[in-house]
C-alpha cells in the first residue's frame, strides 16, 4: 500500500515563542486512518491546518506523490484534501442542504447532487431536516453535517479535528459508526485528531502521540488491543487522566 500523504519536518510557529509544531514527520497510506492524539496545546490542530494550507508552515508535504508545500488551500481541496475543523463551523443561517452545497462548490452541479444524495443517505438524521436552518440541529447532527459537507467535496484525504468534542457518548458512538461505514465503502484516508483514546481505537490503524508540538510516540492500533500495552501508552504519552 503506497502512501497518500507524506509529512516531513513540518514546523508551525506563531510569533517568537516555541513552535506550536516542531519538525514532525509522519505518513498516511491510501485508505488508512491515522490518529494524532495529545492534550490541548499539543500541536494537533496546527498540524491539520498546516496540511490543508490554511496556516503557513515550513517543512515538506507531499500528496499523491507530488509536493504541495506551496499550494494554497483551494488547490489542496481540488486535489482531494478536505478539512473538517474543530467546532464544526457550519453556517447556521443556511439550511442543511445549502451547507452541503458549499462543500461541493468546486464540483459540477450533477456531481454535487450525486454526492449530496450519498451524504443524506449516510446521515438520515440530517436528511429529515435538509430544509431546516443548520443552527436548529443538535450538536451531534451538526457534526454529521460538518462531516457530510466535507464528503460532498469527494476527498481522498479527510482531516477530522476533534469530531467527538462536546458530544454525549451515544452521539459520539453514532458519528464514529458512520465513519466506519464510510471507511468500509470507500478508499478514503483519514487523519483524525482526538484526545479520547478509547474512541479513536474504534477507527484508526495507527496512532501518533503529540506533546509540546513533537511526536513523542507511535503505536499501531493492533498493538494497543492488549489492555496492558494500552495502559502503558496512556501512562507514557497521555497521562493517567486519559484513561
C-alpha positions as CSV (number, residue, x, y, z in Angstrom):
1,X,0.0,0.0,0.0
2,X,1.5,3.3,-1.1
3,X,1.5,6.5,1.0
4,X,-1.1,9.1,0.1
5,X,0.3,11.7,2.4
6,X,3.9,12.3,3.4
7,X,4.7,15.0,6.0
8,X,8.4,15.7,6.7
9,X,9.8,18.1,9.3
10,X,6.6,20.1,9.5
11,X,7.0,23.2,11.7
12,X,4.4,25.8,12.6
13,X,5.3,28.9,14.6
14,X,3.1,31.7,16.0
15,X,5.3,34.7,16.9
16,X,8.6,34.4,18.7
17,X,7.8,31.7,21.2
18,X,8.4,28.0,21.0
19,X,6.9,26.5,17.8
20,X,3.4,25.0,18.0
21,X,4.5,22.2,15.8
22,X,8.2,21.3,16.0
23,X,9.6,19.4,13.0
24,X,7.2,16.4,12.9
25,X,7.1,13.7,10.3
26,X,4.5,11.0,9.5
27,X,2.8,9.4,6.6
28,X,-0.7,8.2,5.8
29,X,-1.3,5.2,3.4
30,X,-4.1,5.2,0.9
31,X,-7.3,4.2,2.7
32,X,-5.7,4.3,6.2
33,X,-6.9,6.1,9.3
34,X,-4.1,7.7,11.3
35,X,-4.8,9.4,14.6
36,X,-2.9,12.3,16.2
37,X,-3.5,12.2,20.0
38,X,-2.5,14.6,22.7
39,X,-3.7,17.1,25.3
40,X,-4.8,20.6,24.4
41,X,-1.9,22.6,23.1
42,X,0.0,19.6,21.8
43,X,0.0,20.9,18.3
44,X,-2.7,18.6,16.8
45,X,-4.9,21.3,15.2
46,X,-2.0,23.3,14.0
47,X,-0.7,20.2,12.2
48,X,-4.0,19.7,10.5
49,X,-4.3,23.4,9.4
50,X,-0.8,23.3,8.0
51,X,-1.6,20.2,6.0
52,X,-4.7,21.7,4.4
53,X,-2.9,25.0,3.8
54,X,-4.9,27.5,5.9
55,X,-1.8,28.5,8.0
56,X,1.8,28.9,6.9
57,X,4.3,26.3,7.8
58,X,7.8,25.1,6.9
59,X,8.9,21.6,6.0
60,X,7.6,19.4,3.2
61,X,4.2,17.9,2.5
62,X,3.7,15.5,-0.4
63,X,0.2,14.3,-1.5
64,X,-0.5,11.6,-4.0
65,X,3.2,11.6,-5.0
66,X,3.6,15.3,-5.6
67,X,4.8,18.2,-3.4
68,X,2.0,20.5,-2.3
69,X,4.0,22.6,0.2
70,X,3.5,25.8,-1.8
71,X,-0.1,25.2,-2.8
72,X,-2.9,27.4,-1.4
73,X,-5.8,25.8,0.4
74,X,-8.2,25.9,-2.5
75,X,-5.8,24.0,-4.7
76,X,-5.3,21.4,-2.0
77,X,-9.1,21.0,-1.8
78,X,-9.2,20.5,-5.6
79,X,-6.6,17.8,-5.2
80,X,-8.6,16.0,-2.6
81,X,-7.6,17.3,0.9
82,X,-10.6,18.4,2.9
83,X,-10.5,19.7,6.5
84,X,-13.4,19.4,9.0
85,X,-12.4,21.8,11.7
86,X,-12.8,21.6,15.4
87,X,-16.1,23.2,16.5
88,X,-17.8,22.2,13.2
89,X,-18.1,25.8,11.8
90,X,-21.3,25.1,9.9
91,X,-23.1,28.2,8.6
92,X,-26.1,28.3,11.0
93,X,-28.2,30.8,8.9
94,X,-28.1,28.5,5.9
95,X,-30.2,25.3,5.6
96,X,-28.7,21.8,5.9
97,X,-28.9,21.4,2.1
98,X,-27.2,24.8,1.5
99,X,-24.4,23.9,3.8
100,X,-23.9,20.7,1.8
101,X,-23.8,22.7,-1.4
102,X,-21.0,24.8,0.0
103,X,-18.9,21.6,0.4
104,X,-19.2,20.8,-3.3
105,X,-18.6,24.3,-4.7
106,X,-15.8,23.0,-6.9
107,X,-17.8,20.2,-8.3
108,X,-20.2,20.2,-11.3
109,X,-23.9,20.5,-10.5
110,X,-24.5,16.9,-11.4
111,X,-21.6,15.5,-9.3
112,X,-22.6,17.8,-6.4
113,X,-26.1,16.5,-6.4
114,X,-24.9,12.9,-6.5
115,X,-22.5,13.5,-3.6
116,X,-25.2,15.2,-1.6
117,X,-27.6,12.3,-2.1
118,X,-24.9,10.0,-0.9
119,X,-24.4,12.1,2.3
120,X,-28.1,12.3,3.0
121,X,-28.4,8.5,2.7
122,X,-25.5,8.1,5.1
123,X,-26.9,10.6,7.6
124,X,-30.7,10.1,7.7
125,X,-30.9,12.3,10.8
126,X,-30.0,15.4,8.8
127,X,-31.8,14.2,5.7
128,X,-35.0,14.5,7.5
129,X,-34.1,18.2,8.3
130,X,-32.5,19.1,4.9
131,X,-34.5,22.3,4.6
132,X,-34.2,23.4,8.2
133,X,-31.7,26.1,9.3
134,X,-28.5,24.4,10.4
135,X,-28.4,26.2,13.8
136,X,-31.5,24.3,14.8
137,X,-29.7,20.9,14.6
138,X,-28.4,19.2,17.7
139,X,-24.7,19.0,18.4
140,X,-24.5,15.5,17.0
141,X,-26.4,16.4,13.9
142,X,-24.2,19.5,13.4
143,X,-21.2,17.2,13.5
144,X,-22.8,14.9,10.9
145,X,-23.5,17.9,8.7
146,X,-19.9,19.1,9.0
147,X,-18.5,15.7,8.0
148,X,-21.1,15.4,5.3
149,X,-20.2,18.8,3.9
150,X,-16.6,17.6,3.7
151,X,-17.7,14.4,1.9
152,X,-19.6,16.3,-0.7
153,X,-16.2,17.6,-1.9
154,X,-15.3,13.9,-2.7
155,X,-12.0,13.9,-0.8
156,X,-9.2,11.4,-1.0
157,X,-8.0,12.6,2.5
158,X,-10.3,13.8,5.2
159,X,-8.8,15.7,8.1
160,X,-11.1,15.4,11.1
161,X,-10.4,17.7,14.0
162,X,-11.9,16.6,17.3
163,X,-15.2,15.1,16.0
164,X,-16.2,13.9,19.4
165,X,-15.8,17.3,21.1
166,X,-18.8,18.4,23.1
167,X,-20.9,15.3,22.2
168,X,-22.6,12.9,24.5
169,X,-21.2,9.3,24.4
170,X,-24.2,8.0,22.5
171,X,-23.8,10.6,19.8
172,X,-20.0,10.0,19.6
173,X,-20.7,6.4,19.0
174,X,-23.2,7.2,16.3
175,X,-20.8,9.5,14.5
176,X,-17.9,7.1,14.6
177,X,-20.2,4.2,13.4
178,X,-20.9,6.3,10.3
179,X,-17.2,7.0,9.8
180,X,-16.6,3.2,10.0
181,X,-19.2,2.8,7.2
182,X,-17.5,5.4,5.1
183,X,-14.2,3.8,5.5
184,X,-15.6,0.3,4.7
185,X,-17.3,1.5,1.5
186,X,-14.5,3.7,0.1
187,X,-10.8,4.1,-0.1
188,X,-10.9,7.4,1.8
189,X,-7.9,8.1,4.0
190,X,-8.5,9.9,7.3
191,X,-6.3,11.9,9.7
192,X,-8.1,12.0,13.0
193,X,-7.3,14.4,15.8
194,X,-8.6,13.3,19.2
195,X,-8.0,13.4,22.9
196,X,-10.1,10.3,23.6
197,X,-8.1,7.1,23.1
198,X,-11.0,4.7,23.5
199,X,-13.0,6.5,20.8
200,X,-10.0,6.7,18.5
201,X,-9.2,3.0,18.8
202,X,-12.6,2.1,17.2
203,X,-11.5,3.5,13.8
204,X,-7.8,4.0,13.4
205,X,-4.9,1.9,12.1
206,X,-2.0,3.9,13.6
207,X,-1.6,6.4,16.4
208,X,0.9,9.2,16.8
209,X,1.1,10.8,20.3
210,X,1.9,14.5,20.4
211,X,3.3,16.6,23.3
212,X,4.7,20.1,23.1
213,X,4.5,20.2,19.3
214,X,6.5,17.0,18.9
215,X,5.6,13.4,18.1
216,X,6.7,11.5,21.3
217,X,5.4,8.1,20.5
218,X,3.9,5.9,17.8
219,X,1.8,2.7,18.1
220,X,-0.3,0.6,15.8
221,X,-3.9,0.1,16.8
222,X,-3.3,-3.6,16.8
223,X,-0.6,-3.3,19.4
224,X,-3.0,-1.4,21.6
225,X,-5.7,-4.0,21.6
226,X,-3.8,-5.5,24.5
227,X,-5.0,-3.9,27.7
228,X,-1.6,-3.7,29.3
229,X,0.0,-2.2,26.2
230,X,-2.8,0.4,26.0
231,X,-2.3,1.4,29.6
232,X,1.4,1.7,29.1
233,X,0.8,4.1,26.2
234,X,-1.7,6.1,28.2
235,X,0.8,6.5,31.1
236,X,3.7,7.3,28.8
237,X,2.2,9.6,26.3
238,X,-1.2,10.9,27.6
239,X,-1.2,10.7,31.4
240,X,-3.4,8.7,33.6
241,X,-6.2,11.1,33.3
242,X,-6.8,10.0,29.7
243,X,-7.8,6.5,30.8
